[in-house]
């Protein structure tokens, strides 16, 4: 998936479970014109997505891997008890 704000020349490449919804909602709030906002949801990044993002400031947000594993363990194993019989 790539989120492109063409009027602002910004392209965001989201990574799952790293505040994606919050960042996408924030980017949408920057758009006065809905035609400015484009999101493509193909995985992996397609040639069309690369073409849409050309000339833009490109960014992604990453999370500490250890923090991500501990968060997953706390949520899925402790809270949801996914490993319980």
Contact map, one row per residue, 1 for C-alpha under 8 A:
1110000000001100000000000000000000000011111110001000000000000000000000000000000000000
1111000000111100000000000000000000000011100010001000100000000000000000000000000000000
1111100000111100000000010000000000001111000000000000000000000000000000000000000000000
0111110011110000000000000000000000011110000000000001100000000000000000000000000000000
0011111111100000000000000010001000011100000000000000000000000000000000000000000000000
0001111111000000000000000000000000011100000000000000000100000000000000000000000000000
0000111110000000000000000000000000010000000000000000000000000000000000000000000000000
0000111111000000000000000000000000000000000000000000000000000000000000000000000000000
0001111111100000000000000000000000000000000000000000001110000000000000000000000000000
0001110111110000000000000000000000000000000000000000100111000000000000000000000000000
0111100011111000000000000000000000000000000000000000100111100000000000000000000000000
0111000001111100000000000000000000000000000000000000000001110000000000000000000000000
1110000000111110000000000000000000000000000000000000000001110000000000000000000000000
1110000000011111010100000000000000000000000000000000000000011000000000000000000000000
0000000000001111110100000000000000000000000000000000000000011100000000000000000000000
0000000000000111111100000000000000000000000000000000000000000000000000000000000000000
0000000000000011111100000000000000000000000000000000000000000000000000000000000000000
0000000000000111111100000000000000000000000000000000000000001110000000000000000000000
0000000000000001111111100000000000000000000000000000000000000000000000000000000000000
0000000000000111111111110000000000000000000000000000000000000000000000000000000000000
0000000000000000001111111000000000000000000000000000000000000000000000000000000000000
0000000000000000001111111100000000000000000000000000000000000000000000000000000000000
0000000000000000001111111110000000000000000000000000000000000000000000000000000000000
0010000000000000000111111111000000000000000000000000000000000000000000000000000000000
0000000000000000000011111111100000000000000000000000000000000000000000000000000000000
0000000000000000000001111111110000000000000000000000000000000000000000000000000000000
0000100000000000000000111111111000000000000000000000000000000000000000000000000000000
0000000000000000000000011111111000001000000000000000000000000000000000000000000000000
0000000000000000000000001111111100000000000000000000000000000000000000000000000000000
0000000000000000000000000111111100000000000000000000000000000000000000000000000000000
0000100000000000000000000011111111011000000000000000000000000000000000000000000000000
0000000000000000000000000000111111010000000000000000000000000000000000000000000000000
0000000000000000000000000000001111111000000000000000000000000000000000000000000000000
0000000000000000000000000000001111111000000000000000000000000000000000000000000000000
0000000000000000000000000000000011111100000000000000000000000000000000000000000000000
0001111000000000000000000000001111111100000000000000000000000000000000000000000000000
0011110000000000000000000001001011111110000000000000000000000000000000000000000000000
0011110000000000000000000000000000111111000000000000000000000000000000000000000000000
1111000000000000000000000000000000001111100000000000000000000000000000000000000000000
1110000000000000000000000000000000000111110000001000000000000000000000000000000000000
1100000000000000000000000000000000000011111000000000000000000000000000000000000000000
1000000000000000000000000000000000000001111111000000000000000000000000000000000000000
1000000000000000000000000000000000000000111111000000000000000000000000000000000000000
1000000000000000000000000000000000000000011111000000000000000000000000000000000000000
1100000000000000000000000000000000000000011111101100000000000000000000000000000000000
0000000000000000000000000000000000000000011111111100000000000000000000000000000000000
0000000000000000000000000000000000000000000011111110000000000000000000000000000000000
0000000000000000000000000000000000000000000001111111000000000000000000000000000000000
1100000000000000000000000000000000000001000011111111100000000000000000000000000000000
0000000000000000000000000000000000000000000011111111110000000000000000000000000000000
0000000000000000000000000000000000000000000000111111110000000000000000000000000000000
0001000000000000000000000000000000000000000000011111110000000000000000000000000000000
0101000001100000000000000000000000000000000000001111111101000000000000000000000000000
0000000000000000000000000000000000000000000000000111111100000000000000000000000000000
0000000010000000000000000000000000000000000000000000111110000000000000000000000000000
0000010011100000000000000000000000000000000000000000111111000000000000000000000000000
0000000011100000000000000000000000000000000000000000001111100000000000000000000000000
0000000001111000000000000000000000000000000000000000100111110000000000000000000000000
0000000000111000000000000000000000000000000000000000000011111000000000000000000000000
0000000000011110000000000000000000000000000000000000000001111100000000000000000000000
0000000000000110010000000000000000000000000000000000000000111110000000000000000000000
0000000000000010010000000000000000000000000000000000000000011111000000000000000000000
0000000000000000010000000000000000000000000000000000000000001111101100000000000000000
0000000000000000000000000000000000000000000000000000000000000111111100000000000000000
0000000000000000000000000000000000000000000000000000000000000011111110000000000000000
0000000000000000000000000000000000000000000000000000000000000001111111000000000000000
0000000000000000000000000000000000000000000000000000000000000011111111100000000000000
0000000000000000000000000000000000000000000000000000000000000011111111110000000000000
0000000000000000000000000000000000000000000000000000000000000000111111111000000000000
0000000000000000000000000000000000000000000000000000000000000000011111111100000000000
0000000000000000000000000000000000000000000000000000000000000000001111111110000000000
0000000000000000000000000000000000000000000000000000000000000000000111111111100000000
0000000000000000000000000000000000000000000000000000000000000000000011111111110000000
0000000000000000000000000000000000000000000000000000000000000000000001111111111000000
0000000000000000000000000000000000000000000000000000000000000000000000111111111100000
0000000000000000000000000000000000000000000000000000000000000000000000011111111111000
0000000000000000000000000000000000000000000000000000000000000000000000011111111111100
0000000000000000000000000000000000000000000000000000000000000000000000001111111110000
0000000000000000000000000000000000000000000000000000000000000000000000000111111110000
0000000000000000000000000000000000000000000000000000000000000000000000000011111111000
0000000000000000000000000000000000000000000000000000000000000000000000000001111111110
0000000000000000000000000000000000000000000000000000000000000000000000000001100111110
0000000000000000000000000000000000000000000000000000000000000000000000000000100011111
0000000000000000000000000000000000000000000000000000000000000000000000000000000011111
0000000000000000000000000000000000000000000000000000000000000000000000000000000000111
